[in-house]
Amino acid sequence: MSPHEHPTGHHHASHHGTDLDWATLASHLEQEAELYAPLHEQAAAWLRELLADEAGAGPDGVRRVLDIGSGPGVISCVLARAFPAAEVVAVDGSAELLERARDRAAALGLGERFRTHLADLPDGLDALGGGDVIWSSKALHHLGDQRGAIAALAGHLRPGGLLAVCEGGLPARCLPRDLGLGRPGLQSRIDAAADEWFSTMREALPGFVHETEDWQAFLADAGLRTPATRSFLLDLPAPLSDGARAFLVANLSRGAERWADHFDEEDRTTLARLTDPEDAAGIGRRPDAFLLSAQTVHTARAQ
């Protein structure tokens, strides 16, 4: 699916301006974040490297990490492991997702230094306090003014703190170009439908500002320095695990329903077969199903 079609990743600051009910999608969000955990572990290790490159307390001196738009807290727990001396605060607009985050942290033995903060972005951050590391993944594109959101987050960085924003990357691939049914190139047409939905979703957000999505420029405008960007790969080759297959079936089913008007009858028929658990050509049973995705993290430091 598209990188924008996370009900993806993971990472939900506000319900406003979309038709997505994050609490209802909680199990799917957890499943997605767990599949993507190797990617986020790589990203967290990179953040430690960036913090070690400059004078100061370094990565082991991080005492407070804020995960903005945390969803069910899977990435929050990855960050807690990456920064073992830090209090980690999961921030989200859904009380149900934050409850799942607390349960996950407790099950992993992280509860003593794990907190949650219920807030819609960006207005609910005033009482949050500062952080040495602030992370946000796939949340800011649900806000109309992305530049303003970056400035708001930068205002919560402690001196020398690091802001990391995971936005963009490459569309996730799970289908061969020629499936052996329907017209070849279905994956590309799914991506096009997702991109059109994403643009419509953003334009409907309160306070929508149309501008070039230059995340490094947003970080610079917020007064941050030493920018760095890196992309991380998730590569789950065929044959996939049952869990990964179930995730893909759910994602394709949701996309087929949401974007039905963007597909012709042949593509709708192909999608119906791909998401049919009893069909041997379905994504849940075919041996060539895979998951390949890249996500991009943009970072910069406070003075």
N, C-alpha and C positions, 0 to 999 in steps of 0.2 A: 504494500500500500504506500501511499504518499507519506513523507515525513510529517505532513500536516494532519494525517489521519491517524493520530494517536487518539483514541478517545481520551492518542499517542501521545507514552510515556510519561505517558507518564506526566501530576504536574499541573495543578488546576487551581488557579487563584480566585477565579470568580465565575459565577454562573451567568452573568449578565451578557446579553448580546449573542448567545448561542442557543441551540436547541439541545445541548448536551446535558444530561443529568448525571453528574459525576458519581453521586452516591449509588445510583442504580448500576452504574458501570464498575463499581468498586472491584469485584472479583476479576473482571477483565483487565482493569488497570494493574492490579497486583500481578496477574499472570504476565502481562506485557513487560512490566518493570523487572520481574524475575528473569525473563528471557534475555533482557538487555543488560542484566547485571554485569557480565564480563566487560562490556563496553564502558559502563560507568565506573567500574573498578580501575580500568586503564586511565580514564579521565581523572579520577581522584588521585591516582599515583602521579599524574602529570602536574596537578596542582601542588602537590608536595614538592616536586622538583622546582617549580617556579618560585615557591617560597624559600627554597634553599639557595637560590641563586643570588640573593641579595643579603646585605648585612642586616642583622636584627635577630629576633628570637628564632626564626626559621620555622619549619613545619611543626616541630614538636612544641613550639611556643604558642600555637593556636589554642585559644581558650574558649572561643565561642564561634559556632558555625550556624548560619541561618540557611535553611532550605525553603526557598520562597515558591509556593505552589507545589507543595510536597506530595499531594495526593496521599496514597496509603502508606507512605514512609519508607518504601524500599530503598530509594536512593539516600534518604536521610540516614538509614542504617549503614549503607556503604560509606558515607562520609564520617559517621561515628567511628567506624573501624579505621579509616584512613587517618583520623586525627584523634588518637586515643586519650589525649588530655583535655579534650574540649567538651563543653556542653553543646549539644545539638538541639536546635529548635526547629521543628517542622511547622511551617506556616501554610495554612490553606483556608479556603472559604467554605469547606464542607466539614461539619462536625463528625459526620459518619466516617469520612476518610481519616480524619485525625484520630478517631477511636481505633481504627485499624492500625494506624501508625504506632500508637502507644502499645497496643497488644503485640505487634511485631518486635518492637524494641525490648519489651519485657521478656519475650520468649528467647531473644538473643542475648539476654543478660546485660542490656544497655540501659535499662530503665532508670538507673540512678543519675545518669547524666543526659537524659532525653526529656525534652519538653515539647509541648505543642502550643500553638498560638492561633486562635480562630480569627481570621481577618480576610475581608475582600481586599483586593489590590486596586489601586495603590493607597487608598484612603485609610485602611485599617492598620498601617504600619507605625503610626506615631508612638505607640506605647511599647514597641518591640525592643528598643534599645539597639546597641551596636553589635557588630560581628567582626571577627578577624578574617573569616571567609564567608562570603555570601554566594550561594549557588541558586540558580533558577533554571529549570529545564522545561521547555515547551509550555511555559505559562504566560510569558509576556506578550506572545502574539494573540492572546485573548483579551488584551487591553487596547483600547482605541489609540492611545498616545504612547507608542513604544519608547520614543526618545524620553518623554517625561517619566516613564516608569523606570528607565535606567537611572535617571537623575535622582529619583526617589530612593532607589536602592543604594546608590553611591553615597547618599547622605547618611546611611547607617553604617558605613565602613569605619572601622577604627583606623588610626594612623598606620599606614603601611599595609592595610588590609587588602584582600584580593576579592574582586567581584568576578564571577564566572557565570556566563549565560550560554546555555545550550539551546541554540536556535539554528535551524537550517540543516544542511547536509545533503544527502541524496535519497531519492525515493527508495523505500524498501522493495526488494525484488523477491518474489516467491514462485514465479511461474516461468517455465521455458517459453521462448518466443512462439514456438509452434506446439500447441498442447495436444495436437492430434484430434482435436474437436473444435468446431467453430473456425472463425477467421483468425489467422496468426496475428500477433501483436496486441492481444487483449491487455497485457500488463501496461503498455503505453497508453491505451485508451482509459484504463482505470486511473492512471496518474493524471491525465488531462482532466477527467471529471473531478478528481480530488482537488486539483489546483483551482478549478472554477468555483467549486464549493467553498474553498478556503478564502478566495477573494471576496465572495459574496458575504461570508461570515464576518470578515474583518470590516467591510464597509458598513455593516449593520451595527457595529459596536458603538456604545455611547462615547462621544468625544473622539470619533475616528479621525485620524490625521493621515492623509495620503502623502507619503514621502518614501524616498529610496531607503530600502532596508539595509543600511550600512551600519552594522553593529559596532564596528570599531569607531566610526564617527560618533555614534551615540555615546560610547564610553569616553571619548576625548572631550566631547561637549560637556560631560558631567564632571570634568576636571581630573580625570584619572590619567595615569601614566603607564609607561612600559607595556603597551598592548601586546598580546600574543594570541594567536588563533591556531587551533589544531583540530583535525577530524579523527574520529575513532570508528573502527570497523567492527561490526557484528557479522560473523560468518558462521552460519549453521548449515552445513552442507547436507544433502540427502544421504541417507534416510533420516528424516526428522524424528524426534521423540514424539510420543503421543501428546504431551502437553503443548509442544510447538504446533503440531497439527491442529489441535483444538483451538488454539489462539488464531491461527490463520483462517480456519473455518468461520469463527466468530467475526473476524475483521472483514472477510470477503462478504459474508452475509449482510453485515451492517452497510457496507459500501454499496452492495447490489440494491438494497432497499433505498438508501439515501439518494443515490445518484441514478435511479432507474431511468429518469427522463433523458439522461445523457447517452444512453446506450440504445442501439437498434435491437430489433427482436432477436437477431441471431446472437448478439452478445448477452442479452438477458437470458436466453436459453442456455448458453454456455455457463454463465454464472450460476444458474440454478443447478446444473449438473455438478459444478465444482464444489458447491456447498451442500450437496446431498450426501449424507453419511453412508447411504446404501449404494451409491454409484461408484463403481470401480475406477472411474475417471475423476472422481472427486478429490479435492486437496487432502482430505482426511485419509485417503487410501493409496493414492498414487505414489510410486517409489521415487519419482524425480522431484518431489516437492522440497524446497529449500527456503532459507531465509537469509538474505544478504542486505545489510543496511549500513549507512555511514551517517554519523551525527557530528555536528561541528560545535565546538566550545570556543567562545570569545571571552578573553580575560583582560583585565587591567587592574592597576594598583592605585590605592589612595596615597596621597602625599605623606 
